Amino acid sequence: MRIGELARATGVSVRALRHYEDEGLIRPARGDNGYREYCAGAEDVVRQIRRLIEAGLPTRIVRDILPYLDGPAALLPRVPCQEMIDQVAARREQLDRRIRCLTRDREALDAYLRDARAAATRLTPA
C-alpha cells in the first residue's frame, strides 16, 4: 500500500508518516518508481505509534519500545540509562491514571444505560 492509502486507513497524515519514517519508526520499501510501499502490518504499527505518542512518549522512546509490542523482544534499548527508565516509568503511571479514569467513566456509562433502559422499558406500553 502507498503512503496516501496508509494515511487514509489509519487517520494519520502523510506528513506524520514521513516524520515517523525520518525517526526510524517505520521503514517502507521503495518501488522501482521510488514510491513508498508499506506492508500489510503497517496499519497496526502506525496505530501503535499514535497511541504511544498520544500517551506522551517522545519518538526516541517509541522507537525503543516498538519491538516489544508484538511480544517479548531479545533486545534492550541501546543505552538504557536511568533517565530513560524514569521517563518510561512516569509515562506508564500516567497511563495507569488514565486507565483508572476511563474505567470509572465506563462504569458510570454502564450504570446510566442500565437505568435508562430499565426506565424506558417501564414507560413503553405493552
Backbone as a printed PyTorch tensor [residue, N CA C, xyz], in Angstrom:
tensor([[[  0.8560,  -1.1620,   0.0000],
         [  0.0000,   0.0000,   0.0000],
         [  0.9060,   1.2300,   0.0000]],

        [[  0.4410,   2.2800,  -0.6240],
         [  1.2100,   3.5220,  -0.7080],
         [  0.8980,   4.4350,   0.4700]],

        [[  1.6660,   5.4880,   0.5850],
         [  1.5900,   6.3650,   1.7530],
         [  0.2060,   7.0050,   1.9180]],

        [[ -0.4160,   7.4160,   0.8060],
         [ -1.7480,   8.0200,   0.8910],
         [ -2.7910,   7.0230,   1.3770]],

        [[ -2.6600,   5.7890,   0.9210],
         [ -3.5930,   4.7480,   1.3560],
         [ -3.4150,   4.4580,   2.8500]],

        [[ -2.1600,   4.4150,   3.2960],
         [ -1.8990,   4.1830,   4.7170],
         [ -2.4320,   5.3420,   5.5580]],

        [[ -2.2630,   6.5450,   5.0620],
         [ -2.7710,   7.7170,   5.7760],
         [ -4.2870,   7.6310,   5.9240]],

        [[ -4.9790,   7.2970,   4.8510],
         [ -6.4460,   7.1850,   4.9090],
         [ -6.8790,   6.0440,   5.8310]],

        [[ -6.1800,   4.9210,   5.7700],
         [ -6.5580,   3.7450,   6.5680],
         [ -6.3610,   3.9750,   8.0610]],

        [[ -5.3900,   4.8010,   8.4160],
         [ -5.0640,   4.9900,   9.8310],
         [ -5.5180,   6.3230,  10.3970]],

        [[ -5.8770,   7.2640,   9.5360],
         [ -6.2510,   8.5950,  10.0010],
         [ -5.0510,   9.4350,  10.4050]],

        [[ -3.8650,   9.0120,  10.0010],
         [ -2.6280,   9.7280,  10.2880],
         [ -2.2120,  10.4440,   9.0090]],

        [[ -1.7960,  11.6900,   9.1310],
         [ -1.4540,  12.4670,   7.9350],
         [ -0.2190,  11.9080,   7.2310]],

        [[ -0.1320,  12.1890,   5.9410],
         [  1.0380,  11.8030,   5.1540],
         [  2.2860,  12.4340,   5.7650]],

        [[  2.1600,  13.6640,   6.1990],
         [  3.2980,  14.3590,   6.8160],
         [  3.7810,  13.6180,   8.0630]],

        [[  2.8440,  13.1630,   8.8880],
         [  3.2150,  12.4210,  10.0980],
         [  3.8930,  11.1040,   9.7300]],

        [[  3.3890,  10.4260,   8.7120],
         [  4.0030,   9.1690,   8.2780],
         [  5.4370,   9.3940,   7.8090]],

        [[  5.6560,  10.4800,   7.0830],
         [  7.0280,  10.7980,   6.6540],
         [  7.9100,  11.0850,   7.8680]],

        [[  7.3490,  11.7640,   8.8660],
         [  8.0900,  12.0360,  10.0980],
         [  8.4390,  10.7220,  10.8040]],

        [[  7.4920,   9.7970,  10.8860],
         [  7.7590,   8.5020,  11.5150],
         [  8.8910,   7.7810,  10.7880]],

        [[  8.8840,   7.8920,   9.4700],
         [  9.9610,   7.2760,   8.6950],
         [ 11.2970,   7.9510,   9.0060]],

        [[ 11.3140,   9.2750,   9.0440],
         [ 12.5430,  10.0110,   9.3670],
         [ 13.0750,   9.6390,  10.7480]],

        [[ 12.1610,   9.3500,  11.6820],
         [ 12.5440,   8.9960,  13.0460],
         [ 12.8990,   7.5150,  13.1950]],

        [[ 12.7600,   6.7470,  12.1120],
         [ 13.0920,   5.3260,  12.1600],
         [ 12.0190,   4.4650,  12.7970]],

        [[ 10.7970,   4.9830,  12.8760],
         [  9.7010,   4.2260,  13.4900],
         [  9.0570,   3.2580,  12.5050]],

        [[  9.0160,   3.6350,  11.2480],
         [  8.5070,   2.7580,  10.1860],
         [  9.5360,   2.7500,   9.0620]],

        [[  9.5680,   1.6460,   8.3360],
         [ 10.5550,   1.5010,   7.2640],
         [  9.8840,   0.9220,   6.0180]],

        [[  9.3110,   1.7880,   5.2010],
         [  8.6640,   1.2750,   3.9910],
         [  9.7110,   0.8350,   2.9700]],

        [[  9.2990,  -0.0750,   2.1280],
         [ 10.1340,  -0.4410,   0.9830],
         [  9.9570,   0.6410,  -0.0730]],

        [[ 10.8090,   0.6570,  -1.0390],
         [ 10.6900,   1.6120,  -2.1510],
         [ 10.5000,   0.8300,  -3.4440]],

        [[  9.4830,   1.2240,  -4.2080],
         [  9.2480,   0.6020,  -5.5040],
         [ 10.2570,   1.1040,  -6.5220]],

        [[ 10.2640,   0.5060,  -7.6970],
         [ 11.1640,   0.9390,  -8.7760],
         [ 10.9490,   2.4010,  -9.1280]],

        [[  9.7320,   2.8790,  -8.9170],
         [  9.3990,   4.2710,  -9.2230],
         [  9.7600,   5.2150,  -8.0670]],

        [[ 10.2900,   4.6790,  -6.9540],
         [ 10.6750,   5.4920,  -5.8030],
         [  9.5600,   5.6930,  -4.7920]],

        [[  8.3700,   5.2080,  -5.0950],
         [  7.2550,   5.3690,  -4.1700],
         [  7.4350,   4.4700,  -2.9530]],

        [[  6.9660,   4.9640,  -1.8260],
         [  6.9830,   4.1520,  -0.6080],
         [  5.9290,   3.0580,  -0.7350]],

        [[  6.2940,   1.8690,  -0.3130],
         [  5.3690,   0.7370,  -0.3030],
         [  5.3520,   0.1510,   1.0980]],

        [[  4.1750,   0.1370,   1.7130],
         [  4.0280,  -0.3500,   3.0810],
         [  3.4340,  -1.7480,   3.0740]],

        [[  3.9000,  -2.5920,   3.9860],
         [  3.3860,  -3.9530,   4.0970],
         [  2.0250,  -3.9460,   4.7910]],

        [[  1.3920,  -5.0900,   4.8130],
         [  0.0460,  -5.1990,   5.3830],
         [  0.0010,  -4.8380,   6.8630]],

        [[  1.0390,  -5.1330,   7.6220],
         [  1.0440,  -4.8600,   9.0520],
         [  1.3220,  -3.4140,   9.4080]],

        [[  1.5950,  -2.5750,   8.4190],
         [  1.9490,  -1.1750,   8.6920],
         [  0.8250,  -0.4210,   9.3900]],

        [[ -0.4190,  -0.7450,   9.0860],
         [ -1.5430,  -0.0490,   9.7300],
         [ -1.4960,  -0.2290,  11.2410]],

        [[ -1.2830,  -1.4600,  11.6830],
         [ -1.2330,  -1.7220,  13.1250],
         [ -0.0580,  -1.0070,  13.7750]],

        [[  1.0930,  -1.0100,  13.1090],
         [  2.2790,  -0.3500,  13.6580],
         [  2.0310,   1.1480,  13.7880]],

        [[  1.4390,   1.7550,  12.7720],
         [  1.1670,   3.1960,  12.8150],
         [  0.1850,   3.5070,  13.9370]],

        [[ -0.8160,   2.6800,  14.1190],
         [ -1.7710,   2.9020,  15.2140],
         [ -1.0830,   2.7790,  16.5790]],

        [[ -0.1730,   1.8100,  16.7030],
         [  0.5770,   1.6640,  17.9510],
         [  1.4340,   2.8970,  18.2060]],

        [[  2.0880,   3.3800,  17.1640],
         [  2.9140,   4.5850,  17.2890],
         [  2.0530,   5.7460,  17.7520]],

        [[  0.8990,   5.9380,  17.1390],
         [ -0.0050,   7.0340,  17.5200],
         [ -0.3930,   6.9390,  18.9890]],

        [[ -0.7590,   5.7330,  19.4210],
         [ -1.1800,   5.5710,  20.8210],
         [ -0.0420,   5.9240,  21.7760]],

        [[  1.1560,   5.4990,  21.4650],
         [  2.2930,   5.7930,  22.3400],
         [  2.5950,   7.2880,  22.3670]],

        [[  2.5270,   7.9170,  21.2050],
         [  2.7740,   9.3620,  21.1420],
         [  1.6700,  10.1100,  21.8790]],

        [[  0.4170,   9.6820,  21.7020],
         [ -0.6970,  10.3130,  22.4040],
         [ -0.5880,  10.1110,  23.9150]],

        [[  0.0910,   9.0310,  24.3270],
         [  0.3100,   8.8000,  25.7540],
         [  1.4230,   9.6840,  26.2930]],

        [[  2.0750,  10.4200,  25.3940],
         [  3.0880,  11.3700,  25.8290],
         [  4.5170,  10.9180,  25.6510]],

        [[  4.7230,   9.7660,  25.0360],
         [  6.0950,   9.3030,  24.8440],
         [  6.7390,  10.0080,  23.6550]],

        [[  7.9760,  10.4380,  23.8020],
         [  8.6840,  11.0240,  22.6620],
         [  9.0890,   9.9200,  21.6770]],

        [[  9.2860,  10.2930,  20.4310],
         [  9.5820,   9.3000,  19.3910],
         [ 10.8560,   8.5190,  19.6840]],

        [[ 11.8240,   9.1110,  20.3660],
         [ 13.0540,   8.3730,  20.6560],
         [ 12.7840,   7.1910,  21.5790]],

        [[ 11.7890,   7.3270,  22.4670],
         [ 11.4260,   6.2130,  23.3420],
         [ 10.5080,   5.2510,  22.5940]],

        [[  9.5970,   5.7690,  21.7830],
         [  8.7030,   4.9130,  20.9870],
         [  9.5380,   3.9560,  20.1410]],

        [[ 10.6030,   4.4560,  19.5540],
         [ 11.4830,   3.6410,  18.7020],
         [ 12.0130,   2.4360,  19.4730]],

        [[ 12.3630,   2.6380,  20.7380],
         [ 12.9030,   1.5410,  21.5460],
         [ 11.8250,   0.5830,  22.0360]],

        [[ 10.6070,   1.0840,  22.1950],
         [  9.5220,   0.2580,  22.7320],
         [  8.8410,  -0.5760,  21.6430]],

        [[  8.8050,  -0.0870,  20.4240],
         [  8.0810,  -0.7740,  19.3420],
         [  8.4160,  -2.2600,  19.2210]],

        [[  9.6830,  -2.6650,  19.3030],
         [  9.9570,  -4.1020,  19.1530],
         [  9.2950,  -4.9650,  20.2200]],

        [[  8.9220,  -4.3910,  21.3480],
         [  8.3220,  -5.1480,  22.4360],
         [  6.8060,  -5.3100,  22.2950]],

        [[  6.1910,  -4.6090,  21.3780],
         [  4.7310,  -4.5950,  21.3070],
         [  4.1270,  -5.8810,  20.7700]],

        [[  4.8770,  -6.6350,  19.9840],
         [  4.3400,  -7.8760,  19.4440],
         [  4.7990,  -9.0970,  20.2290]],

        [[  5.3040,  -8.8820,  21.4120],
         [  5.7510,  -9.9800,  22.2500],
         [  7.1340,  -9.6870,  22.7850]],

        [[  7.6610, -10.5950,  23.5630],
         [  8.9790, -10.3650,  24.1500],
         [ 10.0320, -10.1480,  23.0720]],

        [[ 10.8700,  -9.1720,  23.2860],
         [ 11.9560,  -8.8890,  22.3470],
         [ 13.2770,  -9.2630,  23.0000]],

        [[ 14.2100,  -9.6680,  22.1870],
         [ 15.5030, -10.0990,  22.7080],
         [ 16.5090,  -8.9520,  22.7070]],

        [[ 16.0190,  -7.7300,  22.7430],
         [ 16.9330,  -6.6060,  22.7350],
         [ 16.5050,  -5.5710,  23.7490]],

        [[ 17.4650,  -4.8320,  24.2020],
         [ 17.2040,  -3.7300,  25.1210],
         [ 17.4620,  -2.4270,  24.3900]],

        [[ 16.9430,  -1.3300,  24.9120],
         [ 17.3000,  -0.0420,  24.3130],
         [ 18.8210,   0.0740,  24.2410]],

        [[ 19.2910,   0.7800,  23.2330],
         [ 20.7320,   0.8980,  23.0260],
         [ 21.4560,   1.3630,  24.2820]],

        [[ 20.9280,   2.3460,  24.9430],
         [ 21.5370,   2.8530,  26.1710],
         [ 20.4280,   3.0170,  27.2080]],

        [[ 20.1340,   1.9510,  27.9610],
         [ 19.0390,   2.0580,  28.9330],
         [ 19.4620,   2.8570,  30.1620]],

        [[ 19.6370,   4.1510,  29.9790],
         [ 20.0660,   4.9980,  31.0850],
         [ 18.9120,   5.2090,  32.0650]],

        [[ 19.2610,   5.6110,  33.2630],
         [ 18.2590,   5.7860,  34.3180],
         [ 17.2290,   6.8470,  33.9400]],

        [[ 17.6530,   7.9020,  33.2620],
         [ 16.7210,   8.9560,  32.8630],
         [ 15.6260,   8.4040,  31.9570]],

        [[ 16.0140,   7.5720,  30.9860],
         [ 15.0280,   6.9960,  30.0800],
         [ 14.0930,   6.0530,  30.8390]],

        [[ 14.6560,   5.2450,  31.7090],
         [ 13.8380,   4.3300,  32.5080],
         [ 12.8420,   5.1250,  33.3500]],

        [[ 13.2910,   6.2150,  33.9520],
         [ 12.4080,   7.0630,  34.7570],
         [ 11.3050,   7.6850,  33.9060]],

        [[ 11.6400,   8.1310,  32.6930],
         [ 10.6390,   8.7280,  31.8050],
         [  9.5800,   7.7110,  31.4190]],

        [[ 10.0090,   6.5130,  31.0660],
         [  9.0440,   5.4750,  30.6910],
         [  8.1800,   5.1060,  31.8910]],

        [[  8.7760,   4.9970,  33.0620],
         [  8.0070,   4.6740,  34.2730],
         [  6.9780,   5.7670,  34.5700]],

        [[  7.3630,   7.0310,  34.3980],
         [  6.4290,   8.1390,  34.6360],
         [  5.2810,   8.1070,  33.6380]],

        [[  5.5910,   7.8440,  32.3710],
         [  4.5270,   7.7540,  31.3540],
         [  3.6050,   6.5850,  31.6440]],

        [[  4.1730,   5.4810,  32.1280],
         [  3.3520,   4.3240,  32.4570],
         [  2.3930,   4.6660,  33.5870]],

        [[  2.8590,   5.3990,  34.5900],
         [  1.9890,   5.8110,  35.6920],
         [  0.8730,   6.7240,  35.1780]],

        [[  1.1970,   7.6070,  34.2420],
         [  0.1580,   8.4540,  33.6370],
         [ -0.8790,   7.5900,  32.9310]],

        [[ -0.4290,   6.5640,  32.2130],
         [ -1.3590,   5.6550,  31.5400],
         [ -2.2440,   4.9430,  32.5600]],

        [[ -1.6430,   4.4960,  33.6570],
         [ -2.4370,   3.8400,  34.6990],
         [ -3.5290,   4.7650,  35.2210]],

        [[ -3.1820,   6.0360,  35.4440],
         [ -4.1870,   7.0020,  35.9150],
         [ -5.2890,   7.1830,  34.8720]],

        [[ -4.9100,   7.2960,  33.6080],
         [ -5.9110,   7.4490,  32.5480],
         [ -6.8040,   6.2250,  32.4590]],

        [[ -6.2130,   5.0440,  32.5890],
         [ -6.9950,   3.8070,  32.5360],
         [ -7.9960,   3.7710,  33.6800]],

        [[ -7.5520,   4.1570,  34.8830],
         [ -8.4770,   4.1850,  36.0260],
         [ -9.6310,   5.1580,  35.7610]],

        [[ -9.3180,   6.3230,  35.2220],
         [-10.3690,   7.3080,  34.9100],
         [-11.3150,   6.7790,  33.8390]],

        [[-10.7610,   6.1910,  32.7900],
         [-11.6000,   5.6450,  31.7250],
         [-12.4690,   4.5050,  32.2350]],

        [[-11.9150,   3.6790,  33.1020],
         [-12.6920,   2.5790,  33.6790],
         [-13.8370,   3.1260,  34.5210]],

        [[-13.5600,   4.1490,  35.3180],
         [-14.6080,   4.7840,  36.1350],
         [-15.6860,   5.3970,  35.2370]],

        [[-15.2580,   6.0550,  34.1540],
         [-16.2210,   6.6540,  33.2180],
         [-17.0690,   5.5770,  32.5450]],

        [[-16.4290,   4.4710,  32.1480],
         [-17.1760,   3.3860,  31.5080],
         [-18.1930,   2.8050,  32.4750]],

        [[-17.8090,   2.6380,  33.7250],
         [-18.7410,   2.1090,  34.7250],
         [-19.9210,   3.0560,  34.9350]],

        [[-19.6700,   4.3560,  34.9150],
         [-20.7530,   5.3360,  35.0390],
         [-21.6920,   5.2580,  33.8420]],

        [[-21.1170,   5.1180,  32.6470],
         [-21.9510,   4.9820,  31.4470],
         [-22.7770,   3.6990,  31.4920]],

        [[-22.1580,   2.6100,  31.9470],
         [-22.8970,   1.3540,  32.0730],
         [-24.0740,   1.5010,  33.0340]],

        [[-23.8440,   2.1570,  34.1680],
         [-24.9220,   2.3680,  35.1450],
         [-26.0280,   3.2180,  34.5380]],

        [[-25.6570,   4.2810,  33.8450],
         [-26.6560,   5.1370,  33.2030],
         [-27.4810,   4.3320,  32.2030]],

        [[-26.7800,   3.5870,  31.3230],
         [-27.5010,   2.8100,  30.3080],
         [-28.4290,   1.7780,  30.9410]],

        [[-27.9700,   1.1240,  31.9880],
         [-28.7880,   0.1330,  32.6780],
         [-30.0600,   0.7850,  33.2270]],

        [[-29.8950,   1.9290,  33.9120],
         [-31.0460,   2.6110,  34.4890],
         [-31.9520,   3.2130,  33.4140]],

        [[-31.3520,   3.7770,  32.3810],
         [-32.1440,   4.3820,  31.3100],
         [-32.9470,   3.3260,  30.5590]],

        [[-32.3310,   2.1890,  30.2870],
         [-33.0560,   1.1050,  29.5960],
         [-34.1770,   0.5520,  30.4740]],

        [[-33.9160,   0.4370,  31.7630],
         [-34.9680,  -0.0420,  32.6690],
         [-36.1240,   0.9430,  32.7080]],

        [[-35.8240,   2.2250,  32.7560],
         [-36.8690,   3.2570,  32.7790],
         [-37.6370,   3.2510,  31.4600]],

        [[-36.9460,   3.0980,  30.3510],
         [-37.6040,   3.0690,  29.0460],
         [-38.5210,   1.8660,  28.9260]],

        [[-38.1070,   0.7400,  29.4800],
         [-38.9320,  -0.4760,  29.4560],
         [-40.1990,  -0.2820,  30.2740]],

        [[-40.0710,   0.3830,  31.4200],
         [-41.2520,   0.6170,  32.2780],
         [-42.2280,   1.5760,  31.6030]],

        [[-41.7250,   2.5240,  30.8090],
         [-42.5690,   3.5350,  30.1900],
         [-43.1530,   3.0890,  28.8630]],

        [[-42.6030,   2.0540,  28.2760],
         [-43.0830,   1.5790,  26.9840],
         [-44.3760,   0.7930,  27.1740]],

        [[-45.4440,   1.2180,  26.4360],
         [-46.7070,   0.4820,  26.5710],
         [-46.5710,  -0.9280,  25.9860]],

        [[-47.2330,  -1.8580,  26.6170],
         [-47.1660,  -3.2550,  26.1970],
         [-48.0970,  -3.5610,  25.0710]]])
